[in-house]
Amino acid sequence: MANTLNWGLLATGNIAKAFARGLAHSKTGKLRACGSRDKAKAEAFGAEFNVPCRYSSYEELLADKDIQAVYISTPHPMHAEWTIKAAEAGKHILCEKPIGLNHAEAMACVEAAVRNDVFLMEAYMYRCHPQTAKIVEIIKRGTIGQVRVIQASFSFRAGFDAESRIWKNSLGGGGILDVGCYPVSFARLVAGVATGQDFLDPIEVKGQGVLNQQTGVDEYAAAVLKFPNAVIAQVSTGIAVDQDNVARVYGTEGHLEIPTPWVPAREGGAVKIMLHRANAKGPEEIIVETSEYLYGLEADTVARYIDQRQAAAPAMSWDDTLGNMRVLDQWRAAVGVVYEQEKAGNSKTTVAGRTLAVRQNCRMKYGHVPGLNKSVSRVIFGCDHQVAFSHGSVMWDDFFEQGGNCFDTAWVYGGGLQEKLLGQWVKTRGIREQVVLISKGAHPPWCTPTAMRKHLLESLDRLGTDYTDMYFMHRDNPEVPVGEFCDVMTEWARQGLVKAFGGSNWSIQRVEEFNAYAQKNGKQPMAAVSNNFSLARMVDPVWGGCVSASDPVSRAWFEQHQLTLLPWSSQARGFFTERAGPNKREDAELVRCWYSDDNFRRRERCVELARKKNVLPIQIALAYVLCQPFPTFPLIGPRILSETRTSLPGLNIELSSQDVKWLNLEA
């Protein structure tokens, strides 16, 4: 191991003491500093472990230039905040599990590591012990045949104490996050190894549990995980009941029993795995022995992989952590565990604990939409798949920090949930006048002026605002004269309910009729149209009544009239990522809507140009939309932060008119 690391311990509780003992026996680590919010605790910890530098704040610890890596062992709700701050300070990070309260916070941690080019690993120490490597080896060899069932539990009985971190809601208490995360991570590891992968995520999670009536955290809980390779896992946890804390893996030719799966040989020594072969007279003991301390092995794992910025399996990689957190979210949702910090209105800051603000180095570009007195980010965030406030706030905070200020949603999305979540986010962040809100109504079968007014008022109520910056008719109804729509929306604009408006999925003919009526009668015209437009031709409409503007006639019309276009599915829903390909047909919707010979030729050219420019094909696809000879503000719909990260660089790719034609098979 070439790397020798100076460590700083951020927090000085019992788990930090365990890590300090292990670190003293590691091959690569030196304990340089400890930090606590209590000076006396820092001094006491430093005296016990002979720590040279003792800080009375976490900020002081991170400011120490001689510290290369930090171990974060604060209470659960503070993990993500200090992981992000440590990354921003340029420190490599080992963060105690769980890395955050939920999958959204975990995403924010990974993005911080990517953005600041630092190592990050979630601290599941058992994954770094040779016992786990031996389990992986046995399963890979097929010793127990094909894996069918996994059983794992981690549970203990603690007396109730409303102020204890394991019982307190505000400290992320309960069994699932505290120790239930171990059996989930084990099940995902084994299920993956069974099919030649580092890990595997379940396709279904069903859970049950009992909540503490006073604090709302889970006292004990169980879940069944179903994996795509027909493996079933039964996992259980608790803080109010002792269970048999073992792990078992059942295969077609035998099974494994691991008596000490979670804390194997804390200070070195031997552990055993019991191998039960089919038709054998008795179990076979497989002894795994090491002289290394458990937490020392964990520290050495950080050093071993620090140049790669994340660890290799069976230690926790970023994707492994994200998948694990997603399952824990599903388990908690099934049981009904919600933490106060996750509720809308209770979190007024970003995950990093800061007031929301645009980053100084953001590279967002802006444009103007007629009727608006605000600049509009050239890329618009489509808000239609946020599952909870915790998820939406992390996604939208990140977009806003990168300069994005325009958000699109609709009355019909999620039965109103998307508008409510977006409105709650805007309110808690106090940014109403800094953002451009777009909503849509008149969705079939309610595509009439009367229904549209009802939709608008409900949307404003959900969004918590007295006006929306832009309002679009979600569909057209050719049986209604354009003048009726125009009259109603012009009156809304006069009343200040909307600033600008337009039509989504409207034909060019109807748009022309609408604006001709407006000009003739002194009404307000459409400021923009929101139809599909992308480098890929929409082969089959994504939904009924969808209208595309990607064809030559539509493009020529927009160029001639210079009417603003807000294209939805501007990146063809992942067609220009690795998810798509002539032989990749797992996503039936992607195949139905975008697969065609001409689109695959466009994709090939997109990949070729991306290679030449050293960018991603998805970024070229976005640049194609942005570099049209008419004003465009493409909508993107990222569901995870990495999709935002890999999309936005398309803003800064300049394509010539010849590039645009060549990509679209016109040259």
N, C-alpha and C positions, 0 to 999 in steps of 0.2 A: 504494500500500500504506500503510494507516494505522498499522499496528503496527510499532514499532521495539522490538526485543527485546534485553535484556541476557542473554547466554548464559553458562552455566557448563559446562565440559567435565569429565565424570565419567570419569576415566582419561586417561592421557597417552601412549598408545602411538602407533604409526605412523599408524593410521587417524585418531586424534585430531589429529595434525599435519596430515594432509591436509584435514580439516574446518576446522581453524583457518586454513589458507591460503585456503580458499574463502570462509570467513566474512568475512575481511578485505576481500573484493571483493564482498560481498553488498550489497543495497540497504537491508536492514532490520536487520542484526544487528551487535551489538557484543560482543566477547569480554571479559567482566568477570572471570571466575575460572576456575581449573583446580584439579582435585583429584586426588590420588594417595594411595595407602596408604604411599608413600615420600616423605618430605619433600624429599629431595634431587631426586627426579624432578620433583616439582611445581615446585621452584625453577628447575630447568634448563629445563623447558617454559615456565614463565612468563618467563624471561629471553629465550628464543628468540623468543617471540611477543608480548612486551611486555604481559603479562597483569597487571593491577593486583593481583588477589587470588589468593594461592596457598595452597591448603589441603593439610594432610597427612592428611586423611581425607575420605571421601565424605560422612560425616555433617556435617562442618563446611561443606562446599560447599552442601549442601541447606539448611542453617540460614541461609545468607546471604539476607536478605529482599530484596535488590536484584536477585537473579537471578530472571529470569522463565521462562527455558527452559533445559533441560539436554540435552546430547548425551551419550548413554551408549555407551561403546565398550570396556567391560570384556570379558574372555573370555566366551564364549557362556553358560556356566552361571550367570553373575552378571547377565545381562541382565534376566531377569524380576524378580529380587529388587530390583534398584535402580530398575527402572521403577515397581514398586509403591511403594517408599519415596519416590521422587521425586513420584509422584502424591499420596501422603499429605502431602507437604510443600507441596503446592499449586503444583508446577512443571509447566509444559508440557514435553512430552517428545518428543524425536527419538531413537529407540533403534536402534542398529545391528542389521542383520539377522544371524542370525535373532532375532526378538524374545524367543524362549525356546528351550529344548531341544525342545519338542514343542507340540502343539496345546493341551494342557491348561494349560501355563504361559502360552501366548499368551492363552487365555481369562482367566486370572487378571489379566494385564496390562490387558486391555480393561475388565474389571470395575472395576479400581482407577481407571482413567480416568473411567469413568461415575460411580462413587461419589464421586469427588473433583472432578468437573466440570473436567477439564483436557484439553488437546489431547494426542493421542498419534498418532505415525506411525512405522512401521517404515522404516528408512533404506535404501531402494533408490534410490540417487541417479539411476540411469539413467531411472527413471520420471518424474523431474522435468525432464529435458532435452528441448528442443524436437525432437530426433530422434525420440523416442518418440511425441510428439504428431503428428509428420508421418507415422509409420508407421500410427497409428490413423486419420488422415485418409485416407490412400491406401486402406486396407482398407474404410473406410466408403463411399468413393466407388465401390467395386466395380471398381477399376482392374485388379485381377488376377482378377476374377470371384469365384466362391464359394471360400472357403478350404477346403482339403482336408487338407494335411499341413503340419506345422510341424517344423522341425529346429533345435535349439539346443544348444550345448555351452559349458561354461566349465570349463577344466581347466588344470592346470599341473604341472610336475615339480619336486618338492622332495626334496632328500636326506633320508633317514630320520634323525630325531632324536626319540627316545622322550620327551624333555622338552619338545619344541616343542608349542605349542598346537594345531597342525594335525594332529599325530600322537597326541596324548595323549587317552586316553579320558575322563579326569576333567575335561578342558577342552572337551569336546564336539567333538573332532577329526573328521577325515574330510572328504571332498569334498562329500558331499550337503548338509550344513548350512553349510559354509563358502562354497562357490560354486555348488553344484548348485541352490541355491534360486533363483538368477537365471534359468536357462532354464525352470524350472518356472513362475516368476512371469510370464515372457514368454509361455509357451504358454497360460497361463490368460487373460492379457490379450487375446491375439490371438483365441483361441477365443471369448471373450465379445464382442469388437468385431464379429466375423463374424456375430453374431446380434443386434446392436443392444444389447448389454449391456456394462457396465463390465468384467466378467470372467466366466468360467465355470469351474465345477469339473468335473473329469472323473468319469465314472461307473465307470471302471476304471483301476487302476494296476498295471502289471506291471513288476517290476524284477529286475535281476541285478547282481552286483558281486563284487569280490574284496576280502577283508578282510585287514588286516595281522595276521599270526599272533601278534605280541607284544602289540599294544594293542587289537585288535578293531575298529578304525575302518576305514572304507571307503577303500581306496587308489584305486580307480576303479570307476565304476558307470554303468549306463545304465537308462533306463526308457521304457516306452511308455504314453502317456496316451490314453485313449479318451474323447471328449466326447459329450454327448447330441446334438449337432448334426452328428454323423458326421465330426468333425475328429479326426485322429490326430496326436499329437505324439511325436517321438523326442527325448529329452533325455539328455545325458551329462555326466559330471563326473569329476574326479580330482585327487589331489594327488601322484600318482606318475607321471603321463604327460602330455606335452604333446598337446593336441588343437587342431583348427582352431576357434578360439573365435569363431565367427560364428553368426548366426541367419538362417534362411531360412523364408519363408512361401510355400507353393505353392498356387496357385488354379487354377481351371478356365480362366482367360484369361492366365496368366502367373505370375511369381513375383518375390518380393523377396529380395534378399540384403543383409544388414546386416553389413559387415565389422567394425565396432567397436560392438557392441550394449551392452556392459556399462560401459565407461569412455569415453564419447564426449567428446573435447576437454576434458580435465581443467581446463585453464586458458584455456578459450575457444578459438574458432577454427572451422574448417569440418570437417564430417564428411559422408560420402556414403552414400546408399542406392542400390543398384543395382536398377533396375526392368527386368525381362525380360518384355516383352509377347509374347504368342503371335504367331508368324509375323513378328516384327520381325527386321531384319537383325542388330541388335546391342543390347546393353543401353543403357539410358538412365540417366545419372547425375543423381540428385537431391541437390543440395547443401543442407545445413542448416548455417547459420552463426550463431554467437552470440558476443558479447564477454564473456558471463557465465562465471564459473568454475563448474564442475560442482557442487561442494559449496556454493557460494554460492547457486545456484539451489535447492538442497535447503533451505537455511535460509530463503530467501525464500518457498518453498512453505509452510513452517510458519507464517510470519507472515501470508501471504495467507489461510489458512484457519483461523486460530487461534480465531476467534469461533465457527466451526462445530464445533470440537473434533476434527474429523478432515478429512483432505484429500479433494479430489475427484479422480476418475480423470483421467489415468492414474496419478497418485500413489497410494500405498497407503492405502486406507480400512481400517477395522477388519475388516469382513467379508472384504475381499480378503486381509488378513494371516491371518485365521483359516483361510480356505480353502487358502491356500498351505501353512500349517503342517500342515494335515491331509494334504495330498498328500505332504509330506516325511516324515511319520510312516509313511505307507503304503509309500513307497519304501524307507525304512530297514528296515521290518518285512520286506519282500520280500528284502532283502539280508542281514538278520540283524544290523544294528547296534543295540546296546543300550548305553546309557551307565550307568556305575555308579550315578549319582545316581537313575536311573529304577527301579532294582531295589528290591523290597520289603526293608525293613530297613536300607537305606543312607541313608534320608532321614527323620530324626526331627523335622524342623521343617517349617513351612509354606513355600510358595514364597518368601515374603518373608523367610525365614530366622529365623522366630520360633517360640517354643514356642506350641503351639496353646492358645488361650484364647477365651472368649466376649467379643465386643466390648462395651464399656461402654454403647453406645447401642442395643443390640439390642432389638427389640420383639416377641420371641417370647412366646407365651402358653403356659401349662402347665395340665395337668389331672391327675386321679388315676384309675388303673386298679386295681380291686380285686385285692389280692394282691401289689401292688408297693409297696416302701417308697421309691421314687423318684418324683418328679414326671416327667411325660411331656409332651414338647412336643406342642402341639395339632396340629402337622403332622409327619408321619412320612416319612422319606426311604426310598423303595423302591429297593433295590439289586439291579438285575437286568440292567443294560446297561453296566457298567463294563468297558472292554476291556483295561485294564492298570492296574498300581498307580499309575502317574503320573496317569492319568485319574481313578481313584477317589479318590486322596488329595486332589487339588485340589477335586473336587466335595464330598467329605465335610468337608474343612477349612472350606470356605466355609459349608456348612450349620451346622456346629458353631459357627463364629464368630458366626453370626446367632442363636445360641441353640438350634438344633435338637439334640436329644439322643437321638432315637429312630430306629433304623435297622432296616428290614425286609428279610429275604432268605429264601432257601429252599434246601433240599437239592438240588433239581432245577435251580436256575438256573445256566446255563453249565457244567453238568456238575460243579458244585462250585467253579468259579472265583470266583463272586461271594462265597461264604462265605470262601474263602481270602483274597481281597483285602481284604475288610472286616476279617477277623481280624488280618491283618498291619498294617492301618492302625491299629486300636485298640491293638495292642501297641506299635508304634513311637511312637505319640503318648502312651502311658501313661495312658489315660483309661477303663479298663474300668469303674470304679465311677461314672464320670460319665455313662455312656451306658446306654440301654435297648436291648438287642439282641433282635430277634424273628427266629425261624427257623421254618420249616415243613417238615413231612414228610408221609408217607402220601400221596404223589402216585400216581395211577393209573399202572401197574397194581399198585402195591405198597401199596394202601390197606387194610392190616390191622394189628392191634396188634403182631404180630411184626416186620413190615417197618418199622413206625414206630419201634420201639426201635433197630433198626439205623441208620435215618436219623438219629435223635437223636444217637447216639454219634458217627457220622461228622461230623455238623454241628458238634458241640462240638469235635471234633479239628480240623476246618478253621478254626473261629473262634478256636481257641487259648484256650478258656475252659472252666471246669469247670461252668458253668451258663449257661442262657439265660434272660433275664428273662421273655419270653413265648414260648410255643410253640403253633403252630396246626397242626391237621390240615388239610393243603392241600385235600383233598377229603373227601367222605363216602362210605361204602360201606354202603348200606342193608341189605346182606345180613349185616352184622356188628351184633349187638345193641349198643345204645349203652353198656350196662353194661360191656362188654369194653374199649371205648375209655376210659371213665371210670375203671375200676379201674387200668389201666396208667398213665394220666396222673396220677392221684392218688398212686400209688406214686412216680412220678418227683418229684413235688412234695415228698413226705415225705423222699426221699433228697437233696433240694436240687439236683437236676439242672435243674429249672425252677421259676420262682416263680409264674407264672400261665399259664393255657392257655385255648384256645378252638378254634373251628372256622371254617375258611375255606371258603366255598361250601357251607354247610350250610343246609338248609331250616329254617324256623321250627319246623315240627313236630318235626324231629329234635333241634333245640336244646332245645325244651321237654321232650322225652323224656329227654335227657341230664341236664338239671338236676333233673328230677323224680327220676330214679334217684339222683343225687348226694345230694339232700336226704333221701330215704328210707333210704339206706344209709350215711349219714355220710361221704360222699366229698366231694371238692372240686369245685365246680361250674365251668362255663365262666365266665371273667371277661369275655370279649369274643367278638364274632363279626366275621369279616372277609369280608364279601360286597361285591359291587359296589354302589355308591350314588353317584349324581351328579344334577345338574340334568337332564342328558340321559338319556332312557330307553335302555337297552341293547336295541337292536332285534334283534340277533342275537348270541348269546354270543361273546365274544372267543375263548374256548377251550371245548372240550368239558367239560361238567360245571360250568360257571360258574353261579352263582346271584346274582341281583340283589335288592336290598332297596329299590329306588326306587319300587315300586308303593304305592298307598294302604294296602293291608292290612298290608304289612310295616312301613311308617312308623308306622301306628297301634299296631302291636304293640310296636315299640321304644319309642315314647313311653309306653305303658302300663307296660312292664316296666323301663324305664330301663337296659337292658343296653347296655354300651358297644359301639359299632360302629366298626371300623377299615375304612373304605371304600377299596377299590382302584379304580383308574381314576376317581378322584374328580373329575377335570376332563375326563372323557370323551375322553381321549387327544388333546387338541388341537382338539376340536370347537368350542370357543369362542375359537379363535384365527383368524387370517387364513388358516390352512391349509384351513379348511372353508368351504363355501358351496354353494348349489344347483348352481352350474355348475363347481365345483371337484371333479373326480372322479379326480385323479391318484393319490390314496392309496386303493387298493382296500379296504384293511382299515378305514379310517375310514368309507368309504361303506357297507360291509357292516354294520358294527356300530352306526352311529349315525345314518345318514341316514334321515329320515322327516319327514313334514309337521309332525307335532306337535313334533318336536325342533327343526325350523327356526323354528317359532313361539316356542319357548322361547329359542332363540338370539337372535331379533329383540328379545325383551323384555330379555334379558341385555345386549345392546348398547345398548338405549335407557336402561336404568338406569345402566349404566357411564358413558354420556355425561353423564347428570345429575349423577353423583357425581364426575365427572372422574377415573375410574379405568379400568382395562382390563377387558374382558368376562371374561377368564380369571380375574381377581381376584374378580369378582362370582360366578362359578361356584364358586370355592372358598369364598367367604363363605356361599353357599347351603348348602353341606354343613356348615360350622361352626356355622351359626345354627339348627340343627334343635332341636326341643324334647326331645332326648335326647342323651346324651354321644357325640360323634363325634371321632375322631382321623384325619382323612383322610390317605391315602397319596398322595404325589406321586412321579413318576418322572423328574425332570429328567435330561437327558443332556448338557446344556451349561449353563454358569453363568447365561446370560441367562434360561433357563427358571426357574431358582430365583429370580432377581431379580424376574422379572415375576409370579411366583406368590405369594410370601410376603406382599406387602402385603394380600392377601385376609384375613389374620389380623385386621386392624384395621378392617375394614369391618363396621359393625353393620347388620344387616337386621332389620326388624320382622317379626312373624309375617305381617302383611299383604303385605310385600314377598316373603316366601318363597312364600306362596300364589299371588301374582300371577305370579311367575317360572315357577311350575310349572303355569300355566294353570288354576288353581283359583279365580281371582278376576278 
